[in-house]
């Protein structure tokens, strides 16, 4: 089973509007995004409803606060940032002489991938982690399989648990082969794989992007169960020359059966299982819409979760798995019900997550750096804050970029830092003391949009970013909080 991921999720922002936040302020009809204390990470996926309340018009001398306003009604606003036709005449001269010193905002190197437990290695360059929950499951398998060995090979004594532990490790090695099949297919299709994690009830291959075609999606999902079937066949062949009542014979039989179960279970046609992704690919091919495939496979997955919750205990009670009513007791029934509940919860939750991820990807193209950028004015290092704010208000700008004598950007004035400067001290505070030095990761191309934009922001967490044209000219400043609010509004709209 593999899980596509990689896009961040925005946190909700329910703060009610009070006064105009600190920083360069535009006239009330500027149409740019409302400033706020920007988060240090790209957005997460929970979409609260837009309050739709109008922003109060502050008095020119009102003391700003750090509280973030709620998003305004989209229909009552013009698109945020500078107009597509170019900068206003009031700040045209400033734009003409302020350059970013680079042709495009180059995406920075990815940060070190987050962990997920104990790092076991990097096959094909993809880190493999063993989650702490694996040790719980390994202990459970050791205990259960050891009890079975006691009936089949009673002469082993306490050594049966050592054999059971070996079986648990070998079984998860088979699961790793299953996940590596997904990984190799993803690499073959130029899809980045963030990591593989062995965890409770199996493994997860975190593929960061979606397959471009339904055919590739089908292949990417099918190779995992196919490898499990192949492993089951290989263990069956290895059993033939081995005595059934020996330790090797019991281990090979257990691995054959377990891999067969893994293959069959993952072929069930519901998300987040591999069979669900195969069903999604088929519906995508028929309808031409990946979202239709996701919706169909997710709801089949939810129906599958209910079937597992009800059907698994009934099948075991009826003797379909080798037991029967005569062998059943209260503890067995409780164990069967608990196992069914855990499996059903995993499938139900995974189906819902798949729906949310598909909805996220559908709305990602609406996030465009050019649309969300705030107009900015360049100011030199020693410019007093009060003068810089006066120039910004006169130009209808909402951000400040500190430049050198040649107009090359050096740093961005942090909006949060302006909040802490009382109004009566602003004539005596230089903008350089409130600015954050620019790094390569804080320079963003105005042409970035969607997942590419989020990847750049995720690689270098910051509150503000310098947005530049292909020519190197400063286009404006992008606030992470503006991206967050745009993301929340997009996710709140129906698909």
N, C-alpha and C positions, 0 to 999 in steps of 0.2 A: 504494500500500500504506500502510495506517495502522496505528499501534500504540497501543493503549490503555495508559495508565500513570497515575501520580500518587500511588500509594500507596507508602510507604516500606517498606524491608525491614530486618528486624532482624538484628543480628549475633548470633553464637552466644555463649553464656556457659557455659564449661565449668568454672568455678572450683569446687573442692570445698569443702564447708562446713568451717569451723573453729570460730571462736567467734562469738557474737552480734555483729553489726556495731554500730558506734557509732550513737548517736541514741536517741530514746525507744524503750524496749523494752516489749513487752507480755508478759503471762504466756504460757507456752509453748503454751497452747491458744487463743490469741487468733484464729488463723486468718487473719491478714492476710498480705500478701505479704512475702517476705523482703527486707529492705532491702539495697541494694548501691550501689556507686558508679554512679550513674545516668549513662547516656550523654547527650550533648548533642544528639542528633538522634533523631527517631522511628525505629521499628524497621525492619530490613531482612529480606528473606525467605529465610532459611536456617534450617531447623528441626532442631537437634540433638536427639538422644534425651534424654529426662528421666532423670536419674540415679536418681531415686526413693529416694535415701538419706535417712534421717531426720536432721533438724537436731539437733546436740548441744545439750543443755540447759546453758547457761552458769551459772556461779556468780554470785551477785549482785555480787561484787567483782571479777570477772574483767575484765582490761583488754581492751577491744574492739579489733578489727583492722579494716583497710579491705578485707579480702578478701571477695569476694561469695560467699554460699552458693549452691549449686545449688538449682533448684526442688525442692520436696518432692513426694511422691506426692499427686496430686490427690484420690484417694479417701480419704486419711487426714486431710483438712483440711476445715474449714468455709469458706464463701466469704469472701474477704478483705474487709477494711474493716468499717465499722459495720453492724449488722444492719438489715434493711429496716424493722423496726418502729420504729426511732428510736434515739437515743443512750442509753447507759447512764445510770442515775441518778447515778453518780459524777461525770459531767462534764456533766450536763444543765444545771446553773446556768451553767457557762461557755459552753455553746452558746447559751443564751438571750440572753446579752448580747454575743455576738461576731457582728457582721454584716459582710458583705462590701461594703456600700455600693453594690450593683448588683443588679438583679433577676435577670439571667441572665449567664452567661459569654458575651460576644459574641465571635464569631470575629474575630480581628484581620485587618488587611489582609495580603494575600499579600506575601511578600518579593519583591524583584526576581528575575525568572526567571533561572535559570542559563543561561549561554551554551552555545553548541554550535559555535563557530567564528566566522566573520565574519558580523556582522549585516547583512543586505541591505535590510531594510525591515519594515514592520508592516501588511501588507494585512489589512483587517477587524480590526485591532487585535492580530493574532497575529504574534509575531516570526518572521522567516524567517532561518535561519542556513545558511551554507555550511560544511560540515565540511572540515577539512584534507584528508581522503581524496578529496574531490571533485577537488582539483587534480591528484592522481595519475591519476585516471580521465580527467580532461579532457586531460591530456598523452598518455595512452594512446590515447584516441579520435583526438586530433589526428595522432598518428603513424600509426595504422592507416588512417584515412580519407585521410590525405595520400598514403599508398602507393597506394590505390585511384584517387585523382585523377590520379596520375602515369600510370596506364594509360589513363584515360579522356580526360584533358586534359593531355597532356604539354607543351603550350606554356606552361602556367602556371609551370613551373620551381619555384623556391623559394617562390613566392607561394602554392603549393598548401597549405602548412601554415597560412598565414593564413586561407585559406578553410576548412580543416579545423577550426581553432580556433573560427571563427564557427559551424560546424555543431555542435560540442560545446556551445557556450553556448546555441544555439537548442534543441538537444535537451533540455538540462536546464531550459530555460524551459518546455518542454512538460511535463516531469515536475512542475515547480512548479504548472502549471495543473491537472494531475491531483490533486496534493495539496490545492490550494485548493478543488477540488470537494468533497473530504472535509470540509474545514474549514467551508465554507459550509453543508453539510448538518448538521454537528455543531452549529453556532451556531443553525441553524433549529430543532434539537431541544433547545436549551438545554443542550448538553453543552460544558463548558469545554475549549478547546484550548490546551495549554501552549506549543507551538511547532511549527514546521515546520522540518525539517532536510534539506538536500540533501547526500547523502553517497555513499559507495561503492555502486555498483549501484542508484541511485535516490534516493527520498525517503521521509521518514517524517512522518506527522502524529500528534503525540502528544496523543491525546484522553484526558482525565483520568478520565472516567466512562464507564460502560457504557450502551448504549442500553436504554431501559426495556422495549421490546417487540421481538419478532423481526422485525416489519415494518420498524421503524425501523433495526434492525441491517442488514437486507437493503439498504434504500435507501442507508444510510450507506456500505456497502461497494461498491455497484454504481455510484455516481455517478463514481468515479474512472476505472474502465475505460471507462465510457460517454463521458466527456470525451476520453479518449485516442482512442477510435474516431471521435468527432466531429472532432478535430484531424487525424486521418489522412485523413478524407474531405475536409476543407478544403484540406489540402496537395495532395490528388489533383486537386481542382478547379482549384487555382492552377497546377498543372502543364500544364493543357490548352493555354493560349495560348503556352506557353514552349517554345523549341527544346530537345530532349532533350540535345544535346551541348554545352550552355552551362553556365556556373557556376550561374546560377539554377535551371536544369533539374535539375542533379545534386543541388543542395542540397534542392530541394523533394521530389525522389524519395527522398532519404535520410531526410528528416523524415517523409515519409508512411510509409515502411517501418518506421522505428524506433518511431513511435507505434502502428502496428498491432501490432508485436511486444510493446510494453509492455502494450497492452490484452489481447492473447491470453494473455501470461504471467501477468498479474494475475488473469485469469479462471480459472486452474487451481484446482480445488476442494480446496485444502489450506491450512491456516494456515501461515505468517502472511499469505498472499496474500489479496487481496480476494475471490477466489473461495472461499477457505476460510471467510471470514466469512459469505459468502452461504450456503454449505453449513451452517455453524453455525446461521444463522437458520432455515433450513428444518428441521433436526433439532430445534431449540428449539421451533418451532411445532408439530411433530408430537408430541413427547414432553412438552412443557410445562416442560422443565427446561433452562435455559441451559447447565448443566454437561455434560449429555449431548451437546449440540451441540458444545461445545468439545472434548470427548474424541474424538468422531467426526472432526471437522475436523482436529484435531491429528494423529491417527494417519494420516489420509489424506495430510496434509502430510509426514509422515515417509516414507510409501511413495513420495510424489512425489519427495522428496529422493534416495532410492535410485534411482528411475527416471532422474532427471537425471544422476546420477553415472555410471550404466552406459549409458544410452540416448543421451545427447548425443554422446559420441565415436563411438559406433557409427553413428548417423545421419549424422554428418559424413563418416565414413570411407566409408560406402556411397554417398555422392553425393547424399543427400537435400537438402543445402543448396547444391547446385551444384558441389561438388567431386567427387572420386572417388579410387579407389585409385591411378590413374595420376598424379594431381596431388599425392598426399599425400607428405609427407616426415617425417623424425623430428621436426623443430621444430614443424611443424603439429600432429602428433599430441600432442606435449607441451603445446602451447598449448591444444588442445581439452580434454585431460584436466585441465589446471590450471583452466580456466574452469569445467568441469563440477564439479570438486571444490569450488570456491569457492561456486558457486550452490547445490550440495547442502548445504554446511555452513550457509549462510545460512538455507535453508528448514528444515533439521533443527533448528537452534538456535531459530529463530523459533517453530516448533511447540512445542518444549519450554517456551519462555518463555510462550507463550499458555496452556499447561496450568497452569503455576505461578501466573500472574496470575489465572486463573479460580478456582483453589483458594484463593488469598489472598482474593479477593472473597467467596467462599462462607463463609469463616470470620470475616470482618471484623465481622459483627454480634455475635459473641461478646465483643468488646471493649467493655465498658461502664464509663464513668467511675464510676458509682455502685458497681459491684461491686468495682472495683480500688482504690478510695480507702482510704487509711489514716485511722483515727480520729486527730484532732488535738486538742490542748488549747491555748487561748490563754494567752499570758504577756505581761506588760508589758515594756517596753524594758529596764529595769535589772534584771530578774530574773536572779539567778546561774544559770549553766548547771546546776549540781548540783541546785538547787531545781526548775528547770524539768523536769529529767529525773525527779526524784522525783514530781512531780505527774503526769507522763505515765505513769509506771509504775503509780501508784496508780489512775489512771483507765483503765488498759488501753489507752492511746493509743500511737501510734507516730510522731507528728510534732508539731512545735511551730510555732505561728503567733504572731508578735509583733504585738500590738495596742496601740492608744493607750488613754487613760483611758476613752473612750466605747465601747470594744470593737470599733473599726474596724480591720481588718487593715492592717498596714504592710509586713510582710515575712515571709519564710519562713526558718526556721533550716535552713541547708544541712547535710545529713547528712554530706557529705564534710568539712565544716569541723569537725564535732564529733570526727571521728577524730583530728585533729591536736592536740586539747587533752588533755594528760595528766590522769588522774583527780584527782591531788592539786591541780591548778590550777583545776578546774571551779567550786569555790565562789567564785573571784575573777574569773571571766570572765562578763561580761554577755552575754545571748543576742543583743543587738543587734549585737555585734561579729562574730557568726557567721551573720548573716541576709543574705538577698538581697532587695533591695527589689522589691515587687510592681509589675508593669506590667500594663496591660490584657490583654495577650496571655497572662499567667500566671494569669488568672482563668478557670476552666473550669466550665461548667454541669454539674451532676450528671446531667442528662438526655442528655448527648452519648454517642454510641456509634458504633462502626464507623468508616467512612471519614470521617464528620464529626469524630469525635474525633481521628483521625490528622491531618486537615487543620489543626486548631487547634494541635496539638502541633508540627507541622512548621513552621507559620508563625512560632512563637516558640520556638526551641529552648531548653530549660532542663532542670534536673535534677528540680525539683519544681514543682508547680502547685497553686494554691488552688482547691478544688472548692466551689462554692456552690449552694445551693438556689434555686428560683425566687423565693422571698421575700427573698433576699439573705443568709440565714443561712449561716454557715460549715458545710460538711458534712465537710470533711477536707482531706487533702493527697494529691495523686496524684503518685507517683514515675514518671518515665519508665522506670526499670528494671523496675518492676512491669508496665507496659504491654508492655515487651519480652518479659518472661518469659511473660506470658499469651499473647502473640502466638506465641511459639515453641511453647508447649504446644498451641495451637489448630492450628498448621500441622502439628504432628507427628501429629495424629489423622487417620485416613483420611477421605476425602470421602464 
